[in-house]
Each structure stands twice: as C-alpha cells, then as structure tokens.
Amino acid sequence: MTNAAAREVLSLNGRWNTIVDPNDNGYFNYRLEPFDATVPATGGYFLDRKPATPSELIEYDFDQSPVLNVPGDWNSQDDKLLYYEGTVWYRRKFDFTPSAPDRRQFIHFGGANYEAHVYLNGKKLGVHIGGFTPFQFEVTGLLRPTGNSLVVRVNNQRHPEGVPTINTDWWNYGGLTRDVALLETPALFIRDYALALQRGTTDRITGRVQLDHYAGDTTVTVAIPELNFSTSAAVDRSGYAGLDFTVPGLNLWSPDNPKLYTVTFSAAGETVQEKIGFRTIETRGHDLLLNGKSVFLRGISLHEENPLRGGRATTPEDDRLLLGWAKELGCNYVRLAHYPHNEHMARVADELGLLLWAEVPVYWTIHWDNPATLANAKNQLTQLISRDRNRASIVIWSVANETPVSPARTAFLQQLASLARGLDPTRLISAAMEVHADPTDANTKIVSDPLAEFTDIVSFNQYIGWYVGLPDDCAKVKWVINYDKPVLISEFGAGAQPGRHGDRTARFTEEFQADLYRQTLPMLEKIPQLRGMTPWILCDFRSPRRALPQIQDGWNRKGLIGDNGTRKQAFYVLQAYYRQKAAAPAP
C-alpha cells in the first residue's frame, strides 16, 4: 500500500515485550516441527498464553519479559544482544474498534530484519523475507475490541542463499527496525499510484492509479490545488486507471529548488494526499541531465545508521541529522548503501533537495544460479520501487554492489535491470561495478563489465591508495573506460580513526585519509566521462569485519565523520573540492 502513513493510522510503535529465543523453542517442537504447522496449534510463543490453572505448564510469559523499543534494532538496545543473530519474539497488546462496519484493517510493517512471521491473536497472518522493505497483512474481521495480541517472530540469521548473503561489511541489525501501524481503509481503497514528469518535457505528467479491486464504474480524480488543476480518469475492470495530462507552469524540483506540490488522489470516497516534486533525469552520451541541464553529482555514500548511538537510524530526525551533514559537506547527491533505507530518508531528501541513489542488497557473492535467490532479489527491488517511485529525490535504482563477473551473475543482474526499467522507466539504472588493472601495466586501470550494456550509467568502486598501493600511486594512473555513458565513482576512500594523527604515510591517521582524498580527486578528474562521485563514506559505521584493536574495534573507519560526530581532516578536503565544483560551470 503506497504511502501508508497517509492512511488512517493507529501507531503500534513503542515498547514491545520480547523473548530472546536462540534455539527457536517458541517456534519448533522437540521434533523440529513448527508449532504453527498444525491447526489448531497446541504450542508456540505466538499463542501468547497464560496458565489456566496453577498446574498448567507454560514456559514463557511475555508480560514478565524485557521490553525493546519499536522501531529499533535489538543490538544497540541491549549490550548482551550486540552480536546476536537469531530469533527474538516481539509482542504488543492493543485495543481497536473499527470506525465503521464496512472499513478494512491492515497491519503494516515498515521493515523487519530479516525474516518475520506475524501472528494476531494466535492466528498466523504470514511471512515476509527481506530486511529493508515494507509489508502488510489484512486483519479485517480478526480484531477484538480489547486485548489484541500481535506477535512477531523476527530472525536475522544470514543464509548463503539470502539477499544479502552471509558475507557483508555492515552490522546485521535485527528486529522491528521501522514503524509498525494498524491501517484502516474504506472497503474500496487506493492501493498504489505513481506520477512522473515525462522526459523531454516540462509540463507533461504520466502515471497511474491502482484501486484495490474493481467495483463497477469508478472514477479516479487527481488534483494539484496550488495550480488549480484537476483531472479524472475511469478505472478498468482490474481497478487500474492510466494518467496522461499536461500541467502548465510547473515549478520543477531540483537541489537548488526542492519544490514539492501537494497532490490529492481521490476515488470511491477515499482521498490520499502526497507531496510530490516533478523533475526529469536522463543521459545524453557522457552527459547527465537534470531537467534538461547538465549536472555534476557531488555525493557521499551513507549507511542507515546513527553513529552517535551506534544503531539503526529509525526516525526522520535521524535522517535529518545524516542528510544535514551531507549538505554541510556540500553534497547535492547521496548514495543510500547497500540496501533500501527507511521510507523517511527519501522524503527528507525530497524536502532538503538531495538527489539519491537507492540500492538493493545484491552484494558480493550472491547465489547467482539459485532461482529462489533471484526471486528474493526481484521481490525486494519491486517493493523498493513501489514504495519510493514518487520521490523526486531518487534518480538512480542500483541493482548490485561489487559482484564478481560471470555469465550467471550478468544474467541475474540483467533480469533485475529489466525489472527496474519496467517498473519505473523514468529513472536511471546502475550498479556499483569494479575496476581492474591491465595485466601488462598495473597503472592502467580498466573498467569493462558486460553489465554496463544494461545500465544507463557506468559506476564503479575503486580503492587506489588504500587496498591497492599508496596515495602517491594515484598520479601514475591512466584510465581505460570505453563507454559513451556518464561515469560515477560509487566508492573510494581510506580508514582513519578520529583524532589519530601522524605522518601522511601512516595508515589510520587523519593525515593519511586526507592525503588520499587530495591525490584521488585529480586522478578521477582525468576521466572525461566523470559526472559525479560518492566517496566511502559519510560516517564511521559498525562492522564485525573490522577487528583491529584500539583503532577499529568493530567500526569501519572510512567515514569523514567519526562515531563521536567529529569531522576528520578529509571532510574539509572534500568540502573544498565540492565548493569549487559547485561554483564551476556545469560539465
């Protein structure tokens, strides 16, 4: 359901009772059979039972169990759970009375990492796999006036066939990490909608509205009150209405002018209000065009983590903090790595005027030949695009990061690129590829990837000076990038412990990191197709891969801002470069 927050909402955020269940005793019996496989179930924590008599044996009690805040991850709320990967049961009690007899109700989750089994009053509603995209279950007719028990089994264990797979470089935050709400709608409601400015125009808007079902002759009305504009369209027997209309005098959205219009969608007695910016994004040869004008993307990469507390960023205030730091750096663009971020993030970026790259966690060593893995990746990409395609800030859908080239991998990613293009033909497609050295000359760096045939932009990660050689080697580099497409550098950087100082050749000092930035930027300027970059990364972030004592201590130190909020020297190097780029004529 698009724009869930705009519906009639009963928030279920707050303090939930929880049971940590490392052996899944609340889900499996002693024969390793799921309790919910039998109807009616005779055991399992999801029943949320109390002993009926003093002699009845029930070995759990949500009412006496610890509480965790929702939205939030369990790792940062309890020191004992910092490294925990497994099952935690969440329970929330609530009362509810429908506002009218014909209303429908849905339990909506903004995200739960990684696998969620959802139960209401002992009845299983369903399962969702994927830690970063929204899902919901209809509960019409299942609610009680008082004492509803909503139980969620959340499991964040990593799997070889998963998306992401076992091997990553970020913290595996588990739990109900995003908003949970009970939504109420009319019997016939607006399930989905999308509007976008047609490429090559400044006033033609196309899109669609999808009702939940067909209920006879129904008309959808779309209005932009500020422009005194309104148009209507009939829905077909599937509940679909196509939209194609002209709106003279549109004030186009851009980083310099993040104009958002209040748009209303009305049908069958329901009205949904949305703030939408209208802009175009396209390529022309090497050039990248925003609203028909050349643009250089002054960017930074970003994890969905508040470094000041070391946990998942969960609120609009968290997002304003992070994106505010990006604005301070001089950015007009942010890469949301390596998974779909909270829905709040793109909405805040819409307001602040930041362009975004949004990504799914097809990361490193995915099981390319596994049909279930492909289906999982497709589902996460579909849910991301369905949620965020009305956000003006998002200009790029990314289908992967640093994946090793093989025929199976390229076929897998080609399907994702085609899916993204079919779901949203108004945005650009890319992926973070890799660079390779010429076997006969280590200083000649080649970007050649069969996936680039299917992307609009050639993006790649490179770590010359950190993982390859030293910063002084940057001056020797020659580039071979034989694509007539814009090039974005999706990652470069070096680690530095905040406050650690020394010679510019001493690793993990601020001086080393700053010197790498000083030498990398002119090296990248040699690329004639260069149209932007997102260095790695805005803030230090937690990662169990980073084990160096007294320097990393479980943190990836490539941030320009430390986990204490301190700006490192490299922050100011990049800030000065971006000020120069902002003042220079567009490429």
Residue, then its C-alpha position, 0 to 999 in steps of 0.5 A: m500500500t503506497n504511502a501508508a502513513a497517509r492512511e488512517v493510522l493507529s501507531l503500534n510503535g513503542r515498547w514491545n515485550t520480547i523473548v530472546d529465543p536462540n534455539d527457536n523453542g517458541y517456534f519448533n517442537y522437540r521434533l523440529e516441527p513448527f508449532d504453527a504447522t498444525v491447526p489448531a496449534t497446541g504450542g508456540y510463543f505466538l499463542d501468547r498464553k497464560p496458565a489456566t490453572p496453577s498446574e498448567l505448564i507454560e514456559y514463557d510469559f511475555d508480560q514478565s519479559p524485557v521490553l525493546n523499543v519499536p522501531g529499533d534494532w535489538n543490538s544497540q538496545d541491549d549490550k548482551l544482544l550486540y552480536y546476536e543473530g537469531t530469533v527474538w519474539y516481539r509482542r504488543k497488546f492493543d485495543f481497536t474498534p473499527s470506525a465503521p462496519d464496512r472499513r478494512q484493517f491492515i497491519h503494516f510493517g515498515g521493515a523487519n530484519y530479516e525474516a518475520h512471521v506475524y501472528l494476531n491473536g494466535k492466528k498466523l497472518g504470514v511471512h515476509i523475507g527481506g530486511f529493508t522493505p515494507f509489508q502488510f497483512e489484512v486483519t479485517g474481521l480478526l480484531r477484538p475490541t480489547g486485548n489484541s495480541l500481535v506477535v512477531r517472530v523476527n530472525n536475522q540469521r544470514h543464509p548463503e542463499g539470502v539477499p544479502t548473503i552471509n558475507t557483508d561489511w555492515w552490522n546485521y541489525g535485527g528486529l522491528t527496525r521501522d514503524v509498525a501501524l494498524l491501517e484502516t481503509p474504506a472497503l474500496f481503497i487506493r492501493d498504489y499510484a505513481l506520477a512522473l514528469q515525462r522526459g523531454t518535457t516540462d509540463r507533461i505528467t504520466g502515471r497511474v492509479q491502482l484501486d484495490h479491486y474493481a467495483g463497477d464504474t469508478t472514477v479516479t480524480v487527481a488534483i494539484p490545488e496550488l495550480n488549480f488543476s484537476t483531472s479524472a480518469a475511469v478505472d478498468r475492470s482490474g481497478y487500474a486507471g492510466l494518467d496522461f495530462t499536461v500541467p502548465g507552469l510547473n515549478l520543477w524540483s531540483p537541489d537548488n529548488p526542492k519544490l514539492y506540490t501537494v497532490t490529492f488522489s481521490a476515488a470511491g470516497e477515499t482521498v490520499q494526499e502526497k507531496i510530490g516534486f516533478r523533475t526529469i533525469e536522463t543521459r545524453g552520451h557522457d552527459l547527465l541531465l537534470n531537467g534538461k541541464s547538465v549536472f555534476l553529482r557531488g555525493i557521499s555514500l551513507h549507511e542507515e545508521n546513527p553513529l552517535r548511538g551506534g544503531r539503526a537510524t529509525t526516525p526522520e530526525d535521524d535522517r535529518l541529522l545524516l542528510g544535514w551533514a551531507k549538505e554541510l559537506g556540500c553534497n547535492y547527491v547521496r548514495l543510500a548503501h547497500y540496501p533500501h533505507n527507511e521510507h523517511m530518508a527519501r522524503v527528507a531528501d525530497e524536502l532538503g533537495l538531495l538527489l539519491w541513489a537507492e540500492v538493493p542488497v545484491y552484494w558480493t557473492i550472491h547465489w547467482d544460479n539459485p532461482a529462489t535467490l533471484a526471486n528474493a532479489k526481484n521481490q525486494l527491488t519491486q517493493l523498493i520501487s513501489r514504495d519510493r517511485n514518487r520521490a523526486s529525490i531518487v534518480i538512480w535504482s542500483v541493482a548490485n554492489e561489487t559482484p564478481v563477473s560471470p555469465a550467471r551473475t550478468a544474467f541475474l543482474q540483467q533480469l533485475a535491470s529489466l525489472a527496474r526499467g519496467l517498473d519505473p522507466t523514468r529513472l536511471i539504472s546502475a550498479a556499483m561495478e569494479v575496476h581492474a588493472d591491465p595485466t601488462d601495466a598495473n597503472t592502467k586501470i580498466v573498467s569493462d563489465p558486460l553489465a554496463e550494456f544494461t545500465d544507463i550509467v557506468s559506476f564503479n568502486q575503486y580503492i587506489g591508495w588504500y587496498v591497492g598501493l599508496p596515495d602517491d600511486c594515484a598520479k601514475v594512473k591512466w584510465v581505460i573506460n570505453y563507454d559513451k555513458p556518464v561515469l560515477i565513482s560509487e566508492f573510494g576512500a581510506g580508514a582513519q580513526p578520529g583524532r589519530h594523527g601522524d605522518r601522511t604515510a601512516r595508515f589510520t591517521e587523519e593525515f593519511q585519509a586526507d592525503l588520499y582524498r587530495q591525490t584521488l580527486p585529480m586522478l578521477e578528474k582525468i576521466p572525461q566521462l566523470r559526472g559525479m562521485t560518492p566517496w566511502i563514506l559519510c560516517d564511521f559505521r559498525s562492522p564485525r569485519r573490522a577487528l583491529p584493536q584500539i583503532q577499529d574495534g568493530w567500526n569501519r573507519k572510512g567515514l569523514i565523520g567519526d562515531n563521536g560526530t567529529r569531522k576528520q581532516a578529509f571532510y574539509v578536503l572534500q568540502a573544498y573540492y565540492r565548493q569549487k565544483a559547485a561554483a564551476p560551470a556545469p560539465 
